[in-house]
Amino acid sequence: MTPSTTTTAAVAATARTAAGHADILPSRRAFIAGAAAASALGATGSVLSGAFAPAGASTTPLPLVSPVWSENLRRSFGVAVQPQMLKTPYASVSAWPRYAAELNAAYIRGKYSPLPMLRAATDSIVAQCRTYGLKWVMTLIPEDWSMTHDQLRAVLVHIRDNAADVCIGIEGMNEPNHNRDESPVRADWAAATVAYQKVIHDFVRSTPELSHVAVIGPSLQMGGADPLVDFQALAVAGVTACMDWAGMHSYPAGLKPDSKVDTRLGYVRDAWGSVPTWVSETGYTNAMAAPMVGPRPVPFDVAAAYGPRSLVDYFSRGSNSVRYELLSEPDPTNAEPEYSYGLLHCPSNDPSTWTVKPEYTVMRDFLGSLKDTGPAGATTFQPAAVPLKVTAPSTVKWLLTGKSDGTTTLLAYLNTSIWDVTKRVRLNPAAVDVTVTDRLGARTVKVGTTLTTIAVR
């Protein structure tokens, strides 16, 4: 075990308000403060050992730690959907939005289209978002570059006139530096991507009905030998003037949730400067019969343990995150990774055959525990600072959250892997002792690889 270290953190997150409803977006100032002070994390079940030290046993004042509002943590999380995929379970548009809402996610992320073949589905999703209190981060541009700028403006007008209250973000082109068929990417991809991005940015920023909407940059494919080169290409083309948030995809490839995250955030920082990042795709596939090459799967229980950790990992770095995705696709062989990212197992397109995976249940309960309406009439809240010292090995990550009722909770976990992606076997790292000292004194908590929740007084 690594030598014990004493850590404290104060991560302040705020939310903007617009159009009479709470926004989920932390301010740029809060992003910078949160990223600088981040210390991190937590999830289900805690085992306490030892006894409370007598109150007042030490005359040394404890550091004051400012909790983040638990609701801001919840609002940072969304789930990806694919309503344009009409031959998959997403065709059952009357069924799946309820699952997103019951997950306690703050928003969905996926394609918005008023085209005739998708118009009815789009209208239904918008109506259900209003019913369930869901918001929508919208993608608009097809990956084949077929959309003209005038067509893009027409879609933006449709959002303004039909879904402004539901929309909280509009994302630029999806993975413009990569073609799914592995054909060469057009030589001017960066300039063409930024041209689309400017249309979105200029329309949103000039439209009062969309003043609350975040403009999210294009999310790049990370498979190249040096991804930084593509980030730099977009910078040269002028992308930083056309976005509020950097877009990013960051899949851990079966490893622990923060695998390569800091490296990828470094690309954003080095190429684009201090801009907050919206990770619009991350997650795990459960296709356990998949070949040893390509995306690496994890079993249901491993994904369930990693789910809350992923959310807190990103939030502690000032990022929003989106779990890809809500629904799996039918795959009797369980060998196609792309079909098994969903939080629901869907053996057919018939909703009566769908079942939720363990990760869905764990995330539903965790997100539900974070919900807080705040003081009456308020859309933001800053919990009061509390005296707190956490003494733990450096491998333990933690984050302090608070609610408007005065409840303060420490979220902590051992930031190590629980799955060997090469041998495809579980790993069982031992839990470690963490000493939590608050107003009531000191106590020892066993913290393992599953998110642990600890009440702070």
C-alpha positions as CSV (number, residue, x, y, z in Angstrom):
1,M,0.0,0.0,0.0
2,T,1.3,3.5,-0.8
3,P,2.2,5.7,2.1
4,S,-0.7,7.6,3.7
5,T,-1.2,11.2,2.8
6,T,-3.6,13.8,4.2
7,T,-5.7,15.5,1.5
8,T,-8.4,18.2,1.6
9,A,-10.4,19.6,-1.3
10,A,-12.9,22.4,-1.9
11,V,-14.6,22.1,-5.3
12,A,-17.2,24.8,-6.0
13,A,-19.6,24.3,-8.8
14,T,-22.4,26.6,-9.9
15,A,-25.2,26.4,-12.4
16,R,-26.4,29.1,-14.8
17,T,-30.1,29.8,-15.1
18,A,-32.1,30.8,-18.1
19,A,-35.6,30.9,-19.4
20,G,-37.0,30.3,-15.9
21,H,-35.4,26.9,-15.4
22,A,-32.2,25.5,-13.9
23,D,-29.3,24.9,-16.2
24,I,-26.8,22.1,-15.7
25,L,-23.8,24.0,-16.8
26,P,-21.1,25.1,-14.3
27,S,-19.7,28.6,-15.0
28,R,-16.2,28.9,-16.6
29,R,-14.9,30.3,-13.3
30,A,-16.3,27.3,-11.4
31,F,-14.8,24.9,-14.0
32,I,-11.3,26.4,-13.5
33,A,-11.7,26.4,-9.7
34,G,-13.0,22.9,-9.6
35,A,-10.4,21.5,-11.9
36,A,-7.6,23.1,-9.9
37,A,-8.9,21.9,-6.6
38,A,-10.2,18.5,-7.6
39,S,-9.4,15.6,-5.3
40,A,-12.3,13.4,-6.0
41,L,-14.8,10.5,-5.7
42,G,-17.3,7.8,-4.3
43,A,-20.4,5.2,-4.4
44,T,-22.3,2.5,-2.6
45,G,-21.9,1.1,0.9
46,S,-19.5,1.9,3.6
47,V,-17.9,-0.2,6.3
48,L,-16.9,1.7,9.5
49,S,-14.5,0.3,12.0
50,G,-13.0,1.7,15.2
51,A,-14.8,4.3,17.3
52,F,-15.3,8.0,17.2
53,A,-12.6,10.0,18.9
54,P,-13.9,12.2,21.7
55,A,-15.2,15.5,20.3
56,G,-12.7,18.2,21.0
57,A,-9.9,15.8,21.6
58,S,-7.6,17.8,19.4
59,T,-7.1,21.5,19.7
60,T,-5.9,21.8,16.1
61,P,-8.6,23.4,14.0
62,L,-9.7,21.3,11.1
63,P,-9.5,22.7,7.5
64,L,-12.8,24.1,6.1
65,V,-13.9,22.2,3.0
66,S,-16.6,23.6,0.7
67,P,-18.9,20.8,-0.6
68,V,-20.1,20.8,-4.1
69,W,-23.9,20.8,-4.5
70,S,-24.9,17.2,-5.0
71,E,-27.5,18.3,-7.6
72,N,-24.7,19.9,-9.7
73,L,-23.0,16.5,-9.7
74,R,-26.2,14.9,-10.9
75,R,-26.8,17.6,-13.6
76,S,-23.4,16.9,-15.1
77,F,-24.5,13.4,-16.2
78,G,-26.5,12.4,-19.3
79,V,-27.1,9.3,-21.3
80,A,-26.6,8.9,-25.1
81,V,-29.5,7.9,-27.4
82,Q,-29.8,7.3,-31.1
83,P,-33.3,8.1,-32.3
84,Q,-32.2,8.1,-35.9
85,M,-31.6,4.4,-35.8
86,L,-35.1,3.3,-36.9
87,K,-34.2,-0.4,-37.3
88,T,-33.0,-0.8,-33.7
89,P,-34.8,-0.7,-30.3
90,Y,-34.6,3.1,-30.5
91,A,-37.5,2.8,-33.0
92,S,-39.8,2.3,-29.9
93,V,-39.7,6.0,-29.1
94,S,-42.8,5.7,-26.9
95,A,-40.9,3.5,-24.5
96,W,-37.2,4.4,-24.1
97,P,-37.4,8.0,-22.9
98,R,-39.0,6.8,-19.7
99,Y,-36.0,4.7,-19.0
100,A,-33.7,7.7,-19.3
101,A,-35.9,9.6,-16.9
102,E,-36.1,6.8,-14.4
103,L,-32.3,6.6,-14.5
104,N,-32.4,10.1,-12.9
105,A,-30.1,11.4,-15.7
106,A,-30.4,15.1,-16.2
107,Y,-30.4,15.0,-20.0
108,I,-30.1,12.8,-23.1
109,R,-27.6,13.4,-25.9
110,G,-28.4,12.4,-29.4
111,K,-29.6,13.4,-32.9
112,Y,-32.3,16.0,-33.3
113,S,-33.9,16.0,-36.8
114,P,-37.1,17.5,-38.2
115,L,-36.7,15.5,-41.5
116,P,-40.0,13.8,-42.4
117,M,-38.8,10.3,-41.6
118,L,-37.7,11.4,-38.1
119,R,-40.1,14.2,-37.4
120,A,-42.7,12.2,-35.5
121,A,-40.0,10.6,-33.3
122,T,-38.4,14.0,-32.7
123,D,-41.7,15.5,-31.7
124,S,-42.4,12.6,-29.4
125,I,-39.0,12.9,-27.7
126,V,-39.5,16.6,-27.1
127,A,-42.9,16.1,-25.6
128,Q,-41.6,13.3,-23.3
129,C,-38.6,15.4,-22.2
130,R,-41.1,18.0,-21.0
131,T,-43.2,15.4,-19.2
132,Y,-40.2,13.8,-17.5
133,G,-38.1,16.9,-16.9
134,L,-35.3,15.8,-19.2
135,K,-33.1,18.1,-21.2
136,W,-31.4,17.4,-24.5
137,V,-27.9,17.9,-25.8
138,M,-28.5,17.8,-29.6
139,T,-26.3,16.6,-32.4
140,L,-27.4,17.8,-35.8
141,I,-24.8,17.1,-38.5
142,P,-24.6,13.8,-40.4
143,E,-21.2,12.3,-40.6
144,D,-21.2,12.1,-44.4
145,W,-20.8,15.9,-44.8
146,S,-24.0,16.0,-46.8
147,M,-25.7,18.8,-44.9
148,T,-25.4,22.3,-46.3
149,H,-25.1,25.3,-44.1
150,D,-28.6,26.4,-45.1
151,Q,-30.0,23.1,-44.1
152,L,-28.1,23.3,-40.7
153,R,-29.6,26.8,-40.2
154,A,-33.1,25.4,-40.9
155,V,-32.7,22.7,-38.2
156,L,-31.5,25.4,-35.8
157,V,-34.7,27.5,-36.6
158,H,-36.8,24.4,-35.9
159,I,-35.1,23.9,-32.5
160,R,-35.7,27.6,-31.7
161,D,-39.4,27.3,-32.6
162,N,-40.2,23.9,-31.2
163,A,-37.7,22.7,-28.6
164,A,-35.8,25.7,-27.1
165,D,-37.0,24.9,-23.6
166,V,-35.7,21.3,-23.9
167,C,-32.4,22.1,-25.5
168,I,-29.4,22.7,-23.2
169,G,-26.6,22.1,-25.6
170,I,-25.8,21.8,-29.4
171,E,-22.8,19.7,-30.3
172,G,-20.6,20.1,-33.4
173,M,-19.8,17.4,-35.9
174,N,-19.2,13.9,-34.5
175,E,-15.7,12.6,-35.1
176,P,-14.9,14.6,-38.3
177,N,-11.3,13.3,-38.3
178,H,-12.4,9.7,-39.0
179,N,-14.5,7.8,-41.5
180,R,-16.3,4.7,-40.2
181,D,-15.5,2.8,-43.5
182,E,-11.8,3.6,-42.9
183,S,-11.6,5.6,-46.2
184,P,-9.4,8.7,-46.3
185,V,-10.7,11.8,-44.5
186,R,-11.2,14.8,-46.7
187,A,-8.2,17.0,-46.8
188,D,-10.1,20.1,-45.6
189,W,-11.9,18.3,-42.7
190,A,-10.8,20.8,-40.1
191,A,-11.8,23.9,-42.0
192,A,-15.1,22.3,-43.0
193,T,-15.8,21.2,-39.4
194,V,-15.2,24.7,-38.1
195,A,-17.4,26.2,-40.8
196,Y,-20.3,24.0,-39.5
197,Q,-19.4,25.0,-35.9
198,K,-19.5,28.7,-36.8
199,V,-23.0,28.4,-38.2
200,I,-24.1,26.8,-34.9
201,H,-22.3,29.3,-32.7
202,D,-23.5,32.4,-34.6
203,F,-27.1,31.3,-34.6
204,V,-27.2,30.3,-31.0
205,R,-25.5,33.4,-29.8
206,S,-27.8,35.7,-31.8
207,T,-31.0,34.0,-30.8
208,P,-32.5,35.1,-27.5
209,E,-34.6,31.9,-27.2
210,L,-31.4,29.9,-27.1
211,S,-29.4,32.2,-24.8
212,H,-29.1,29.4,-22.2
213,V,-27.8,26.8,-24.7
214,A,-24.2,25.6,-24.6
215,V,-22.3,25.4,-27.9
216,I,-20.2,22.3,-27.7
217,G,-17.3,21.8,-30.0
218,P,-16.7,18.7,-32.3
219,S,-15.6,15.5,-30.6
220,L,-12.6,13.9,-32.2
221,Q,-11.9,10.3,-32.8
222,M,-8.9,9.3,-30.6
223,G,-7.5,6.4,-32.5
224,G,-4.7,8.2,-34.4
225,A,-1.1,7.9,-33.6
226,D,-1.0,11.4,-32.2
227,P,-4.4,12.8,-31.5
228,L,-3.0,16.2,-30.5
229,V,-2.3,16.9,-34.2
230,D,-6.0,16.9,-35.0
231,F,-6.8,19.1,-32.0
232,Q,-4.2,21.6,-33.3
233,A,-5.7,21.4,-36.8
234,L,-9.0,22.6,-35.4
235,A,-7.3,25.3,-33.5
236,V,-5.6,26.6,-36.6
237,A,-9.0,26.6,-38.4
238,G,-10.5,28.8,-35.6
239,V,-12.6,26.4,-33.5
240,T,-11.9,28.1,-30.2
241,A,-13.9,31.2,-31.3
242,C,-17.0,29.0,-32.0
243,M,-17.6,27.0,-28.8
244,D,-18.4,27.4,-25.1
245,W,-17.3,23.8,-24.3
246,A,-14.8,21.5,-25.9
247,G,-16.4,18.2,-27.0
248,M,-14.6,15.0,-26.4
249,H,-15.1,11.2,-26.6
250,S,-13.1,9.2,-24.0
251,Y,-13.6,5.5,-23.8
252,P,-11.6,3.6,-21.1
253,A,-11.4,0.4,-23.3
254,G,-12.2,-1.8,-20.3
255,L,-9.7,-0.2,-18.0
256,K,-10.7,1.9,-14.9
257,P,-12.8,5.0,-15.8
258,D,-10.1,7.6,-15.7
259,S,-7.8,5.7,-18.0
260,K,-6.1,8.3,-20.4
261,V,-8.5,11.0,-19.3
262,D,-5.9,13.4,-18.1
263,T,-3.8,12.9,-21.3
264,R,-6.9,13.6,-23.4
265,L,-7.9,16.7,-21.4
266,G,-4.3,17.7,-21.9
267,Y,-4.9,17.8,-25.7
268,V,-7.7,20.2,-25.1
269,R,-5.6,22.4,-22.8
270,D,-2.6,22.4,-25.1
271,A,-4.4,23.1,-28.3
272,W,-7.5,25.1,-27.2
273,G,-6.6,26.6,-23.8
274,S,-8.7,26.7,-20.6
275,V,-12.1,25.7,-21.9
276,P,-14.3,23.3,-20.0
277,T,-14.9,19.9,-21.6
278,W,-18.1,18.0,-22.2
279,V,-17.3,14.3,-22.6
280,S,-20.2,13.4,-24.8
281,E,-19.4,9.7,-25.1
282,T,-17.8,7.3,-22.5
283,G,-18.7,3.9,-21.2
284,Y,-18.2,0.1,-21.4
285,T,-19.4,-2.6,-23.7
286,N,-20.5,-5.9,-22.2
287,A,-20.0,-8.1,-25.3
288,M,-18.0,-10.8,-23.4
289,A,-17.7,-13.0,-26.5
290,A,-16.0,-10.3,-28.5
291,P,-12.6,-11.1,-30.0
292,M,-9.5,-10.0,-28.2
293,V,-8.9,-7.2,-30.7
294,G,-10.9,-4.0,-30.8
295,P,-13.0,-2.6,-27.9
296,R,-12.4,-4.6,-24.7
297,P,-15.5,-5.7,-22.8
298,V,-16.2,-5.9,-19.1
299,P,-18.9,-8.0,-17.3
300,F,-22.1,-6.4,-16.0
301,D,-20.9,-6.1,-12.4
302,V,-17.6,-4.5,-13.3
303,A,-19.4,-1.8,-15.4
304,A,-21.8,-1.3,-12.5
305,A,-18.9,-0.7,-10.1
306,Y,-17.2,1.7,-12.5
307,G,-20.3,3.7,-13.4
308,P,-20.5,6.1,-10.4
309,R,-16.7,6.4,-10.4
310,S,-16.7,7.6,-14.0
311,L,-19.3,10.3,-13.2
312,V,-17.2,11.6,-10.2
313,D,-13.9,11.2,-12.1
314,Y,-15.1,13.6,-14.8
315,F,-16.9,16.0,-12.5
316,S,-13.8,16.4,-10.3
317,R,-12.0,17.5,-13.4
318,G,-14.6,20.1,-14.3
319,S,-16.2,18.0,-17.0
320,N,-19.7,16.9,-17.8
321,S,-20.0,13.3,-19.0
322,V,-22.5,11.2,-21.1
323,R,-22.8,7.5,-20.7
324,Y,-22.8,5.8,-24.1
325,E,-25.5,4.5,-24.4
326,L,-29.1,3.8,-23.1
327,L,-30.1,0.8,-25.3
328,S,-28.2,-2.2,-26.6
329,E,-29.0,-3.9,-29.9
330,P,-30.1,-7.5,-30.3
331,D,-27.0,-9.7,-30.5
332,P,-27.5,-13.4,-29.6
333,T,-23.8,-14.1,-30.0
334,N,-22.8,-11.3,-27.6
335,A,-19.7,-10.9,-29.8
336,E,-20.3,-7.4,-31.4
337,P,-18.9,-4.7,-29.0
338,E,-20.9,-1.9,-30.6
339,Y,-24.2,-3.6,-29.9
340,S,-23.6,-4.0,-26.1
341,Y,-22.8,-0.6,-24.7
342,G,-26.4,-0.1,-23.6
343,L,-27.5,0.2,-20.0
344,L,-30.5,-1.9,-21.1
345,H,-30.2,-5.4,-22.5
346,C,-32.5,-5.5,-25.6
347,P,-32.8,-9.0,-27.1
348,S,-35.3,-7.6,-29.6
349,N,-36.9,-4.3,-30.6
350,D,-40.0,-5.1,-28.5
351,P,-39.8,-3.1,-25.2
352,S,-41.5,-6.0,-23.4
353,T,-38.2,-8.0,-23.8
354,W,-35.9,-5.3,-22.4
355,T,-34.3,-5.6,-19.0
356,V,-32.0,-3.2,-17.2
357,K,-28.4,-4.1,-16.5
358,P,-26.8,-3.8,-13.1
359,E,-25.1,-0.6,-14.0
360,Y,-28.5,1.0,-14.8
361,T,-29.7,0.1,-11.3
362,V,-26.6,1.3,-9.6
363,M,-26.6,4.6,-11.5
364,R,-30.3,5.1,-10.9
365,D,-29.9,4.8,-7.2
366,F,-26.7,6.9,-7.1
367,L,-28.1,9.7,-9.2
368,G,-31.3,9.6,-7.2
369,S,-29.3,10.0,-4.0
370,L,-27.8,13.2,-5.4
371,K,-31.1,14.9,-6.3
372,D,-31.9,18.1,-4.4
373,T,-34.4,20.8,-5.2
374,G,-32.5,23.5,-3.3
375,P,-34.0,26.3,-1.3
376,A,-37.5,27.4,-2.5
377,G,-37.3,29.3,-5.7
378,A,-33.6,28.8,-6.1
379,T,-31.9,27.2,-9.1
380,T,-28.4,27.2,-7.6
381,F,-27.1,26.5,-4.1
382,Q,-23.7,26.5,-2.4
383,P,-23.5,24.2,0.7
384,A,-21.7,25.7,3.7
385,A,-18.1,24.7,4.3
386,V,-17.5,22.1,7.0
387,P,-14.5,21.2,9.1
388,L,-12.9,18.1,7.6
389,K,-9.7,16.2,7.2
390,V,-9.3,13.0,5.2
391,T,-6.2,10.9,5.7
392,A,-5.8,8.3,3.0
393,P,-3.4,6.6,0.7
394,S,-2.8,8.6,-2.5
395,T,-4.8,5.9,-4.5
396,V,-8.0,7.0,-2.7
397,K,-10.0,9.6,-4.5
398,W,-12.8,11.6,-2.9
399,L,-15.3,14.4,-3.3
400,L,-17.4,16.1,-0.7
401,T,-21.1,16.8,-1.6
402,G,-23.8,18.8,0.2
403,K,-27.5,19.3,0.0
404,S,-29.8,22.2,1.0
405,D,-31.1,20.3,4.0
406,G,-27.6,20.5,5.5
407,T,-26.6,16.9,4.7
408,T,-22.9,16.5,3.8
409,T,-21.6,13.3,2.3
410,L,-18.1,12.2,1.4
411,L,-17.8,10.1,-1.7
412,A,-14.7,8.0,-1.8
413,Y,-13.1,5.1,-3.7
414,L,-9.9,3.2,-4.3
415,N,-8.9,4.2,-7.8
416,T,-7.6,0.9,-9.0
417,S,-8.8,-1.6,-11.7
418,I,-11.1,-4.5,-10.9
419,W,-10.8,-6.2,-14.3
420,D,-7.8,-7.5,-16.2
421,V,-8.7,-6.7,-19.9
422,T,-6.1,-9.1,-21.3
423,K,-6.8,-12.2,-19.2
424,R,-10.5,-11.3,-18.8
425,V,-10.5,-12.0,-15.1
426,R,-11.6,-10.1,-12.0
427,L,-9.1,-8.3,-9.8
428,N,-9.7,-8.0,-6.1
429,P,-7.6,-5.2,-4.6
430,A,-7.9,-5.0,-0.8
431,A,-9.9,-2.2,0.7
432,V,-7.8,0.4,2.5
433,D,-8.2,2.4,5.8
434,V,-9.3,6.0,5.4
435,T,-9.4,8.3,8.5
436,V,-12.2,10.9,8.4
437,T,-12.1,13.6,11.0
438,D,-15.0,16.0,11.3
439,R,-16.9,17.8,14.1
440,L,-17.6,14.5,15.9
441,G,-14.0,13.4,15.9
442,A,-12.1,10.8,13.9
443,R,-13.2,7.4,12.6
444,T,-11.7,4.8,10.3
445,V,-13.6,3.8,7.1
446,K,-12.8,0.8,4.9
447,V,-12.7,2.1,1.3
448,G,-12.6,-0.2,-1.6
449,T,-13.0,0.0,-5.4
450,T,-16.8,0.5,-5.2
451,L,-17.9,4.0,-4.5
452,T,-18.3,4.5,-0.7
453,T,-20.6,7.1,0.9
454,I,-19.6,8.5,4.3
455,A,-21.8,10.9,6.3
456,V,-19.9,14.0,7.5
457,R,-21.1,15.9,10.5
